[in-house]
């Protein structure tokens, strides 16, 4: 992965990954197929993500207007994985054209992926850390928690 441009102030060149997930069980495809009783709808995921992120944009720390963003979206291989708390972040900008939400969609394979706002196709969102406004890198889980990794 290429480093971010110097004007962003970010310098990560490789994603921070967890080698195993604390929750045992099937992968996202099994959860979405109904084999896991813990599957949530987007309407249930959204308030958990907003609460976890302190009702602030993960990209810039702004209080709003806020939306929730799928880090791994349909166009990036996430169609069966959408409704997981670990795949959702709170982000500013209505729709997907403005604010950090627009940034996450415009630069999904470069700058947004390097900061964890988007997850590249084929990667597991549970192992792709996110840079929060406090300067810490966090892994997100489906319980609505985040774990600082750097």
VENJORA-V292691 format. One record per residue. RES is the residue in three letters. OMEGA is omega in whole degrees, 0 to 359 (999 if undefined). Layout:
((RES/OMEGA) (RES/OMEGA))
This chain:
((UNK/180) (UNK/177) (UNK/176) (UNK/176) (UNK/186) (UNK/182) (UNK/178) (UNK/182) (UNK/180) (UNK/184) (UNK/182) (UNK/178) (UNK/179) (UNK/178) (UNK/175) (UNK/185) (UNK/173) (UNK/182) (UNK/177) (UNK/181) (UNK/184) (UNK/179) (UNK/177) (UNK/179) (UNK/186) (UNK/178) (UNK/183) (UNK/182) (UNK/178) (UNK/179) (UNK/182) (UNK/180) (UNK/177) (UNK/180) (UNK/180) (UNK/182) (UNK/182) (UNK/182) (UNK/180) (UNK/173) (UNK/178) (UNK/178) (UNK/177) (UNK/181) (UNK/187) (UNK/181) (UNK/177) (UNK/179) (UNK/179) (UNK/179) (UNK/180) (UNK/184) (UNK/175) (UNK/179) (UNK/178) (UNK/178) (UNK/178) (UNK/182) (UNK/187) (UNK/180) (UNK/181) (UNK/177) (UNK/175) (UNK/5) (UNK/187) (UNK/175) (UNK/172) (UNK/186) (UNK/172) (UNK/180) (UNK/174) (UNK/186) (UNK/184) (UNK/181) (UNK/182) (UNK/176) (UNK/185) (UNK/187) (UNK/179) (UNK/187) (UNK/190) (UNK/192) (UNK/177) (UNK/182) (UNK/179) (UNK/180) (UNK/185) (UNK/172) (UNK/176) (UNK/186) (UNK/181) (UNK/178) (UNK/179) (UNK/180) (UNK/178) (UNK/183) (UNK/187) (UNK/176) (UNK/179) (UNK/177) (UNK/176) (UNK/177) (UNK/182) (UNK/179) (UNK/181) (UNK/185) (UNK/187) (UNK/182) (UNK/181) (UNK/186) (UNK/181) (UNK/177) (UNK/181) (UNK/179) (UNK/177) (UNK/178) (UNK/174) (UNK/179) (UNK/181) (UNK/179) (UNK/178) (UNK/179) (UNK/179) (UNK/182) (UNK/179) (UNK/181) (UNK/182) (UNK/185) (UNK/183) (UNK/175) (UNK/179) (UNK/181) (UNK/178) (UNK/179) (UNK/180) (UNK/174) (UNK/184) (UNK/168) (UNK/181) (UNK/177) (UNK/183) (UNK/177) (UNK/181) (UNK/179) (UNK/173) (UNK/182) (UNK/179) (UNK/181) (UNK/177) (UNK/999))
